[in-house]
Amino acid sequence: MFPTANGRPIDSRDLRRDIIALGRRIGIENLTPYCLRTTVTSILSESDAVPPEQLADLLGHVDTTMVMRHYRKRITRSVNVAAGLGSRLAAGSQP
């Protein structure tokens, strides 16, 4: 899903290392790919583009109970703040 610079699939250990390093760079300690489950699921859920049944399947749940109880959060404001931070980081400025 995530290729390396030479086009090969990225190793999960390398992805984890890169996400942890990015978290530290932006001031978030202990950021891991697993921590991003809630964020990604909430974004997909908020958009209403992905049905809860597909989210449950993506997360490995047998039904939508866990998705609706733990992952479906209204996050529009948080997403806007994060997008602004991401844009500044991509432009090379400090957070």
C-alpha positions as a Markdown table, in Angstrom:
| # | Residue | x | y | z |
|---|---|---|---|---|
| 1 | Met | 0.0 | 0.0 | 0.0 |
| 2 | Phe | 2.8 | 2.4 | 0.9 |
| 3 | Pro | 5.8 | 2.2 | -1.5 |
| 4 | Thr | 9.3 | 3.0 | -0.7 |
| 5 | Ala | 11.4 | 5.4 | -2.8 |
| 6 | Asn | 12.3 | 2.6 | -5.2 |
| 7 | Gly | 8.7 | 1.4 | -5.6 |
| 8 | Arg | 8.8 | -1.7 | -3.4 |
| 9 | Pro | 6.1 | -2.2 | -0.7 |
| 10 | Ile | 7.3 | -0.6 | 2.6 |
| 11 | Asp | 8.1 | -2.9 | 5.4 |
| 12 | Ser | 5.7 | -2.6 | 8.4 |
| 13 | Arg | 8.7 | -2.0 | 10.8 |
| 14 | Asp | 9.9 | 0.9 | 8.6 |
| 15 | Leu | 6.4 | 2.4 | 8.4 |
| 16 | Arg | 6.1 | 2.2 | 12.2 |
| 17 | Arg | 9.5 | 3.8 | 12.7 |
| 18 | Asp | 8.6 | 6.6 | 10.2 |
| 19 | Ile | 5.3 | 7.3 | 11.9 |
| 20 | Ile | 7.0 | 7.4 | 15.4 |
| 21 | Ala | 9.6 | 9.8 | 14.0 |
| 22 | Leu | 6.9 | 12.0 | 12.4 |
| 23 | Gly | 5.0 | 12.1 | 15.7 |
| 24 | Arg | 8.1 | 13.2 | 17.6 |
| 25 | Arg | 8.8 | 15.9 | 15.0 |
| 26 | Ile | 5.4 | 17.4 | 15.5 |
| 27 | Gly | 5.4 | 16.9 | 19.3 |
| 28 | Ile | 3.3 | 13.8 | 19.7 |
| 29 | Glu | 5.1 | 11.1 | 21.7 |
| 30 | Asn | 4.2 | 7.4 | 21.2 |
| 31 | Leu | 2.4 | 7.9 | 17.9 |
| 32 | Thr | 2.1 | 4.5 | 16.2 |
| 33 | Pro | 0.2 | 3.2 | 13.2 |
| 34 | Tyr | -2.3 | 1.5 | 15.6 |
| 35 | Cys | -3.0 | 4.9 | 17.2 |
| 36 | Leu | -4.1 | 6.2 | 13.8 |
| 37 | Arg | -7.0 | 3.6 | 13.6 |
| 38 | Thr | -9.4 | 5.9 | 15.4 |
| 39 | Thr | -8.4 | 9.0 | 13.4 |
| 40 | Val | -8.7 | 7.3 | 10.0 |
| 41 | Thr | -11.9 | 5.5 | 10.9 |
| 42 | Ser | -13.4 | 8.7 | 12.2 |
| 43 | Ile | -12.5 | 10.6 | 9.1 |
| 44 | Leu | -13.9 | 7.9 | 6.8 |
| 45 | Ser | -17.0 | 7.7 | 9.0 |
| 46 | Glu | -17.6 | 11.5 | 9.1 |
| 47 | Ser | -17.4 | 11.7 | 5.3 |
| 48 | Asp | -20.3 | 9.2 | 5.1 |
| 49 | Ala | -18.5 | 7.9 | 2.0 |
| 50 | Val | -17.7 | 4.5 | 3.6 |
| 51 | Pro | -20.6 | 2.6 | 5.2 |
| 52 | Pro | -20.1 | 1.4 | 8.8 |
| 53 | Glu | -20.2 | -2.3 | 7.5 |
| 54 | Gln | -17.2 | -1.6 | 5.3 |
| 55 | Leu | -15.4 | 0.2 | 8.2 |
| 56 | Ala | -16.0 | -2.8 | 10.5 |
| 57 | Asp | -14.6 | -5.1 | 7.8 |
| 58 | Leu | -11.6 | -2.9 | 7.3 |
| 59 | Leu | -10.9 | -2.9 | 11.1 |
| 60 | Gly | -11.5 | -6.7 | 11.4 |
| 61 | His | -14.7 | -6.5 | 13.4 |
| 62 | Val | -17.5 | -8.9 | 12.8 |
| 63 | Asp | -20.2 | -6.2 | 13.0 |
| 64 | Thr | -20.6 | -2.5 | 13.3 |
| 65 | Thr | -21.1 | -2.3 | 17.1 |
| 66 | Met | -17.5 | -1.4 | 17.8 |
| 67 | Val | -17.3 | 1.0 | 14.9 |
| 68 | Met | -20.4 | 2.9 | 16.1 |
| 69 | Arg | -19.4 | 2.9 | 19.7 |
| 70 | His | -15.7 | 3.6 | 19.6 |
| 71 | Tyr | -14.7 | 5.0 | 16.3 |
| 72 | Arg | -17.6 | 7.1 | 15.0 |
| 73 | Lys | -16.6 | 10.6 | 16.3 |
| 74 | Arg | -17.5 | 14.0 | 14.9 |
| 75 | Ile | -14.1 | 15.5 | 14.2 |
| 76 | Thr | -14.6 | 18.2 | 11.5 |
| 77 | Arg | -12.9 | 20.9 | 13.6 |
| 78 | Ser | -10.0 | 18.5 | 14.6 |
| 79 | Val | -9.5 | 17.6 | 10.9 |
| 80 | Asn | -9.3 | 21.2 | 9.9 |
| 81 | Val | -6.7 | 22.0 | 12.6 |
| 82 | Ala | -4.6 | 18.9 | 11.6 |
| 83 | Ala | -4.9 | 19.9 | 7.9 |
| 84 | Gly | -3.5 | 23.3 | 8.7 |
| 85 | Leu | -0.7 | 21.8 | 10.7 |
| 86 | Gly | 0.1 | 19.3 | 7.9 |
| 87 | Ser | 0.2 | 22.1 | 5.4 |
| 88 | Arg | 2.7 | 24.2 | 7.5 |
| 89 | Leu | 4.9 | 21.1 | 8.0 |
| 90 | Ala | 4.8 | 20.3 | 4.3 |
| 91 | Ala | 5.9 | 23.9 | 3.5 |
| 92 | Gly | 8.8 | 23.5 | 5.9 |
| 93 | Ser | 7.7 | 25.8 | 8.7 |
| 94 | Gln | 7.6 | 24.8 | 12.3 |
| 95 | Pro | 4.2 | 23.8 | 14.0 |
